[in-house]
Amino acid sequence: MCASDGVVLCTDTRVTAGYLYIAHRRGKKVHQIDKHVGVTIAGTVAEAQNMIDTLKYYANLYKLENEKPIPVKSLGRISANIFFQNRYYPFIADFLIGGYDDIDGNVIYSVDFFGALTKEDAVSTGSGSPVAYGVIEDQYKKGMNVEQIVPIAITAVNAAIKRNAGTGDGFDVAVITKDGGYRELSRTEKQTQLAAIPGSRN
């Protein structure tokens, strides 16, 4: 979700093979691409990890050549082009690319596995997204700050954990701001936030 002063990315940590097998309970679904941008993944882990490495490569290359960070939209366009080029044998993954740059400010781009690229204020992907959207659409409003949005993001993921078999086990939260850059909440910070949410899953 986009905030007035940054971007909040929140994911669960369950990695599954369909709904039949839990492959890992502490999978990493939010990743830093550069100091000003991060990405969340849903779908096939290996293909998503390959895309993450590709985006890190292009972000570093752009910085070396231009002596400034790559725009968030450029990373979105790169990933969309790669997904589109492989549309006949698609990478089964959805990406949310969020961060800050001097062109668009705080921004999130959604990229699906056919290469569709859309700019969003609040968006969710993965099997638990229908549940998460219920919370987001009820509680999120444009203009909120990061401090207000973090509990909403955790509530949305927590609701999906309760009601979707493919979502579970834990959650990670990353906050990206102009001054602070990319930062993931510590375990203590996550526990404090979760404890303050009524009816939360402890």
Protein Blocks (a to p, Z undefined) as FASTA:
>chain_A
ZZfkbccddddfbdcehjlbcfbfcbcfbdcfblmbccddedjfklmmmmmmmmmmmmmm
mmmmnopacdfklmmmmmmmmmmmmmmmccddddddddddfklopadddddfkopacddf
bdcedjklmmmmmmmmmmgcghiafklmmmmmmmmmmmmmmmomkbghiacdddddfklo
padddfklmmmmmmmpghiaZZ
